[in-house]
């Protein structure tokens, strides 16, 4: 005995209008919609393949990264987050004390923006504190560059940084930072997690600012 299939009206996958299909597997109402629908599906397949390729390429690159590579990327992520966090709070430069409005008025032209996440105790002198958020504060690029390039200016910048930081977090907390010589031996996996955490936190700050 032959089973007969009763065709029912469908909604076209492309134009969304109802139509009566000629075949049970027909999902579009006309050759024009078929061409458009086929192009859309082909674009989706291509996009999915490109995403998969990028993920595979990224995975290969990450597999080749050294601990040093992850350390650099973790430092960037933590500094970016602290910069955005302090900007969101309305803080000014921890060294010269200028407000965000003052700095933007004079330094807004600088490549990469007017602000850095500056270290109170430098990464070179205290590598163990390079990822410590309490050691990273908002600093205008003029002060951050001066503290590393010019000895006399650097001494003034660092002294001002310390005084302003004492006002912000208290003398005891500043002295605790200065007394902290504990080495941090992060593994590559720990550094990868730190980067991911602070990248996500920075993303949330950007979303909140939109």
C-alpha positions in Angstrom: 0.0 0.0 0.0 1.3 3.5 -0.9 1.4 6.1 1.8 0.3 9.5 0.6 1.7 12.6 2.2 -0.6 15.6 2.6 1.3 18.8 1.9 0.4 21.8 4.1 1.2 25.5 3.8 4.7 26.5 5.0 6.4 29.8 5.9 9.2 30.6 3.4 12.6 30.5 5.1 13.7 33.6 3.2 10.8 36.1 2.8 8.7 34.6 5.7 5.5 34.6 3.5 3.2 31.5 3.6 3.2 29.3 0.5 2.0 25.9 -0.6 5.1 23.6 -1.3 5.2 21.3 -4.2 7.4 18.9 -2.3 7.6 18.0 1.4 11.3 19.2 1.6 10.7 22.5 -0.1 11.4 25.4 2.3 11.3 28.5 0.1 8.5 29.8 -2.0 10.2 30.7 -5.3 13.4 30.4 -7.3 14.3 34.0 -6.3 13.9 33.2 -2.6 15.8 29.9 -3.2 18.8 31.9 -4.6 18.7 34.4 -1.8 18.4 31.7 0.9 21.2 29.7 -0.6 23.5 32.7 -0.6 22.7 33.4 3.0 23.3 29.8 4.0 26.6 29.8 2.1 27.7 32.9 3.8 26.9 31.4 7.2 28.9 28.3 6.3 31.8 30.4 5.2 31.7 32.5 8.4 31.6 29.4 10.6 34.6 28.0 8.7 36.5 31.3 9.2 35.8 31.4 12.9 36.9 27.8 13.3 40.1 28.6 11.4 40.8 31.6 13.6 40.2 29.6 16.7 42.6 26.9 15.5 45.2 29.5 14.5 44.9 31.1 17.9 45.1 27.8 19.7 48.3 27.0 17.8 49.8 30.4 18.6 49.0 30.0 22.3 50.5 26.6 22.4 53.8 28.1 21.3 53.8 30.9 23.9 56.4 30.8 26.6 56.0 31.8 30.2 57.6 35.1 29.4 55.0 35.7 26.7 52.2 35.1 29.1 53.8 37.3 31.7 54.0 40.2 29.3 50.3 39.8 28.3 49.2 39.4 32.0 51.0 42.7 32.8 49.3 44.5 30.0 45.9 43.1 31.1 46.3 44.1 34.7 47.6 47.6 33.9 44.7 48.1 31.4 42.2 47.2 34.0 43.6 49.4 36.7 43.8 52.3 34.2 40.2 51.9 33.3 39.1 51.3 36.9 40.7 54.5 38.1 39.4 56.5 35.1 35.9 55.2 35.9 36.3 56.5 39.5 37.2 59.9 38.2 40.8 59.8 39.7 43.5 62.1 38.5 47.2 61.5 38.0 48.7 59.9 41.1 52.0 61.7 40.5 51.2 65.3 39.4 47.7 65.4 40.8 46.2 66.8 37.6 42.5 66.0 37.0 41.3 64.0 34.0 40.0 67.2 32.4 43.4 69.0 32.8 45.4 66.0 31.4 43.0 65.6 28.4 43.4 69.3 27.7 47.1 69.2 27.3 48.0 65.5 26.6 45.0 64.3 24.7 46.9 64.3 21.5 49.4 61.6 22.6 49.4 58.3 20.7 47.6 55.6 22.8 45.8 58.2 24.9 46.8 60.4 27.8 46.9 57.8 30.5 48.9 54.9 31.7 48.6 52.3 34.5 51.8 53.4 36.3 53.6 51.3 38.8 54.5 52.9 42.2 57.4 50.4 42.6 58.8 49.8 39.1 58.6 46.5 37.4 62.4 46.4 37.0 63.1 47.0 40.7 60.2 44.9 42.0 59.2 42.3 39.5 57.3 40.4 42.1 54.8 43.3 42.3 54.4 43.8 38.6 50.9 42.2 38.7 49.9 43.6 42.1 46.8 45.9 41.5 47.6 47.9 44.6 51.0 48.8 43.0 49.4 50.1 39.8 47.6 53.5 39.6 46.5 56.1 37.1 49.3 58.1 35.8 49.5 60.6 33.0 51.9 59.7 30.2 54.0 62.8 30.9 54.7 61.6 34.5 55.1 58.0 33.6 57.6 58.7 30.8 59.5 61.2 32.9 59.9 58.9 35.8 61.7 56.4 33.6 63.6 58.7 31.2 64.8 61.6 33.3 66.6 61.0 36.7 65.8 64.4 38.2 62.2 64.5 37.1 61.9 60.8 37.9 62.8 61.5 41.6 60.2 64.2 41.8 57.6 62.1 40.1 58.2 59.2 42.4 58.2 61.3 45.5 54.9 62.9 44.5 53.5 59.4 43.6 54.3 58.2 47.1 52.8 61.2 48.9 49.6 61.0 46.9 49.4 57.3 47.4 49.7 57.7 51.2 46.8 60.1 51.0 44.9 57.5 49.0 45.5 54.2 50.8 47.4 55.3 54.0 51.0 55.1 55.2 50.7 51.6 56.5 49.6 50.2 53.2 52.3 52.0 51.3 55.0 50.8 53.7 53.7 47.3 53.4 54.1 47.5 49.6 57.7 48.9 50.0 58.5 46.1 52.4 57.2 43.3 50.2 60.1 41.6 48.6 58.4 38.2 48.2 59.2 36.7 44.8 56.2 35.5 42.7 56.8 32.4 40.6 53.7 32.3 38.4 53.3 29.3 36.1 52.3 29.8 32.5 48.8 28.6 33.3 48.5 31.0 36.3 49.5 33.9 34.0 47.0 32.8 31.4 44.3 32.8 34.0 45.4 36.2 35.3 45.3 37.7 31.8 41.8 36.2 31.1 40.4 37.5 34.5 41.6 41.1 34.0 40.7 41.2 30.4 37.2 40.2 31.3 37.1 42.8 34.1 38.3 45.5 31.7 35.6 44.5 29.2 32.9 44.9 31.9 34.2 48.4 32.7 34.0 49.4 29.1 30.5 48.1 28.8 29.4 50.0 31.9 30.9 53.2 30.4 29.0 52.9 27.1 
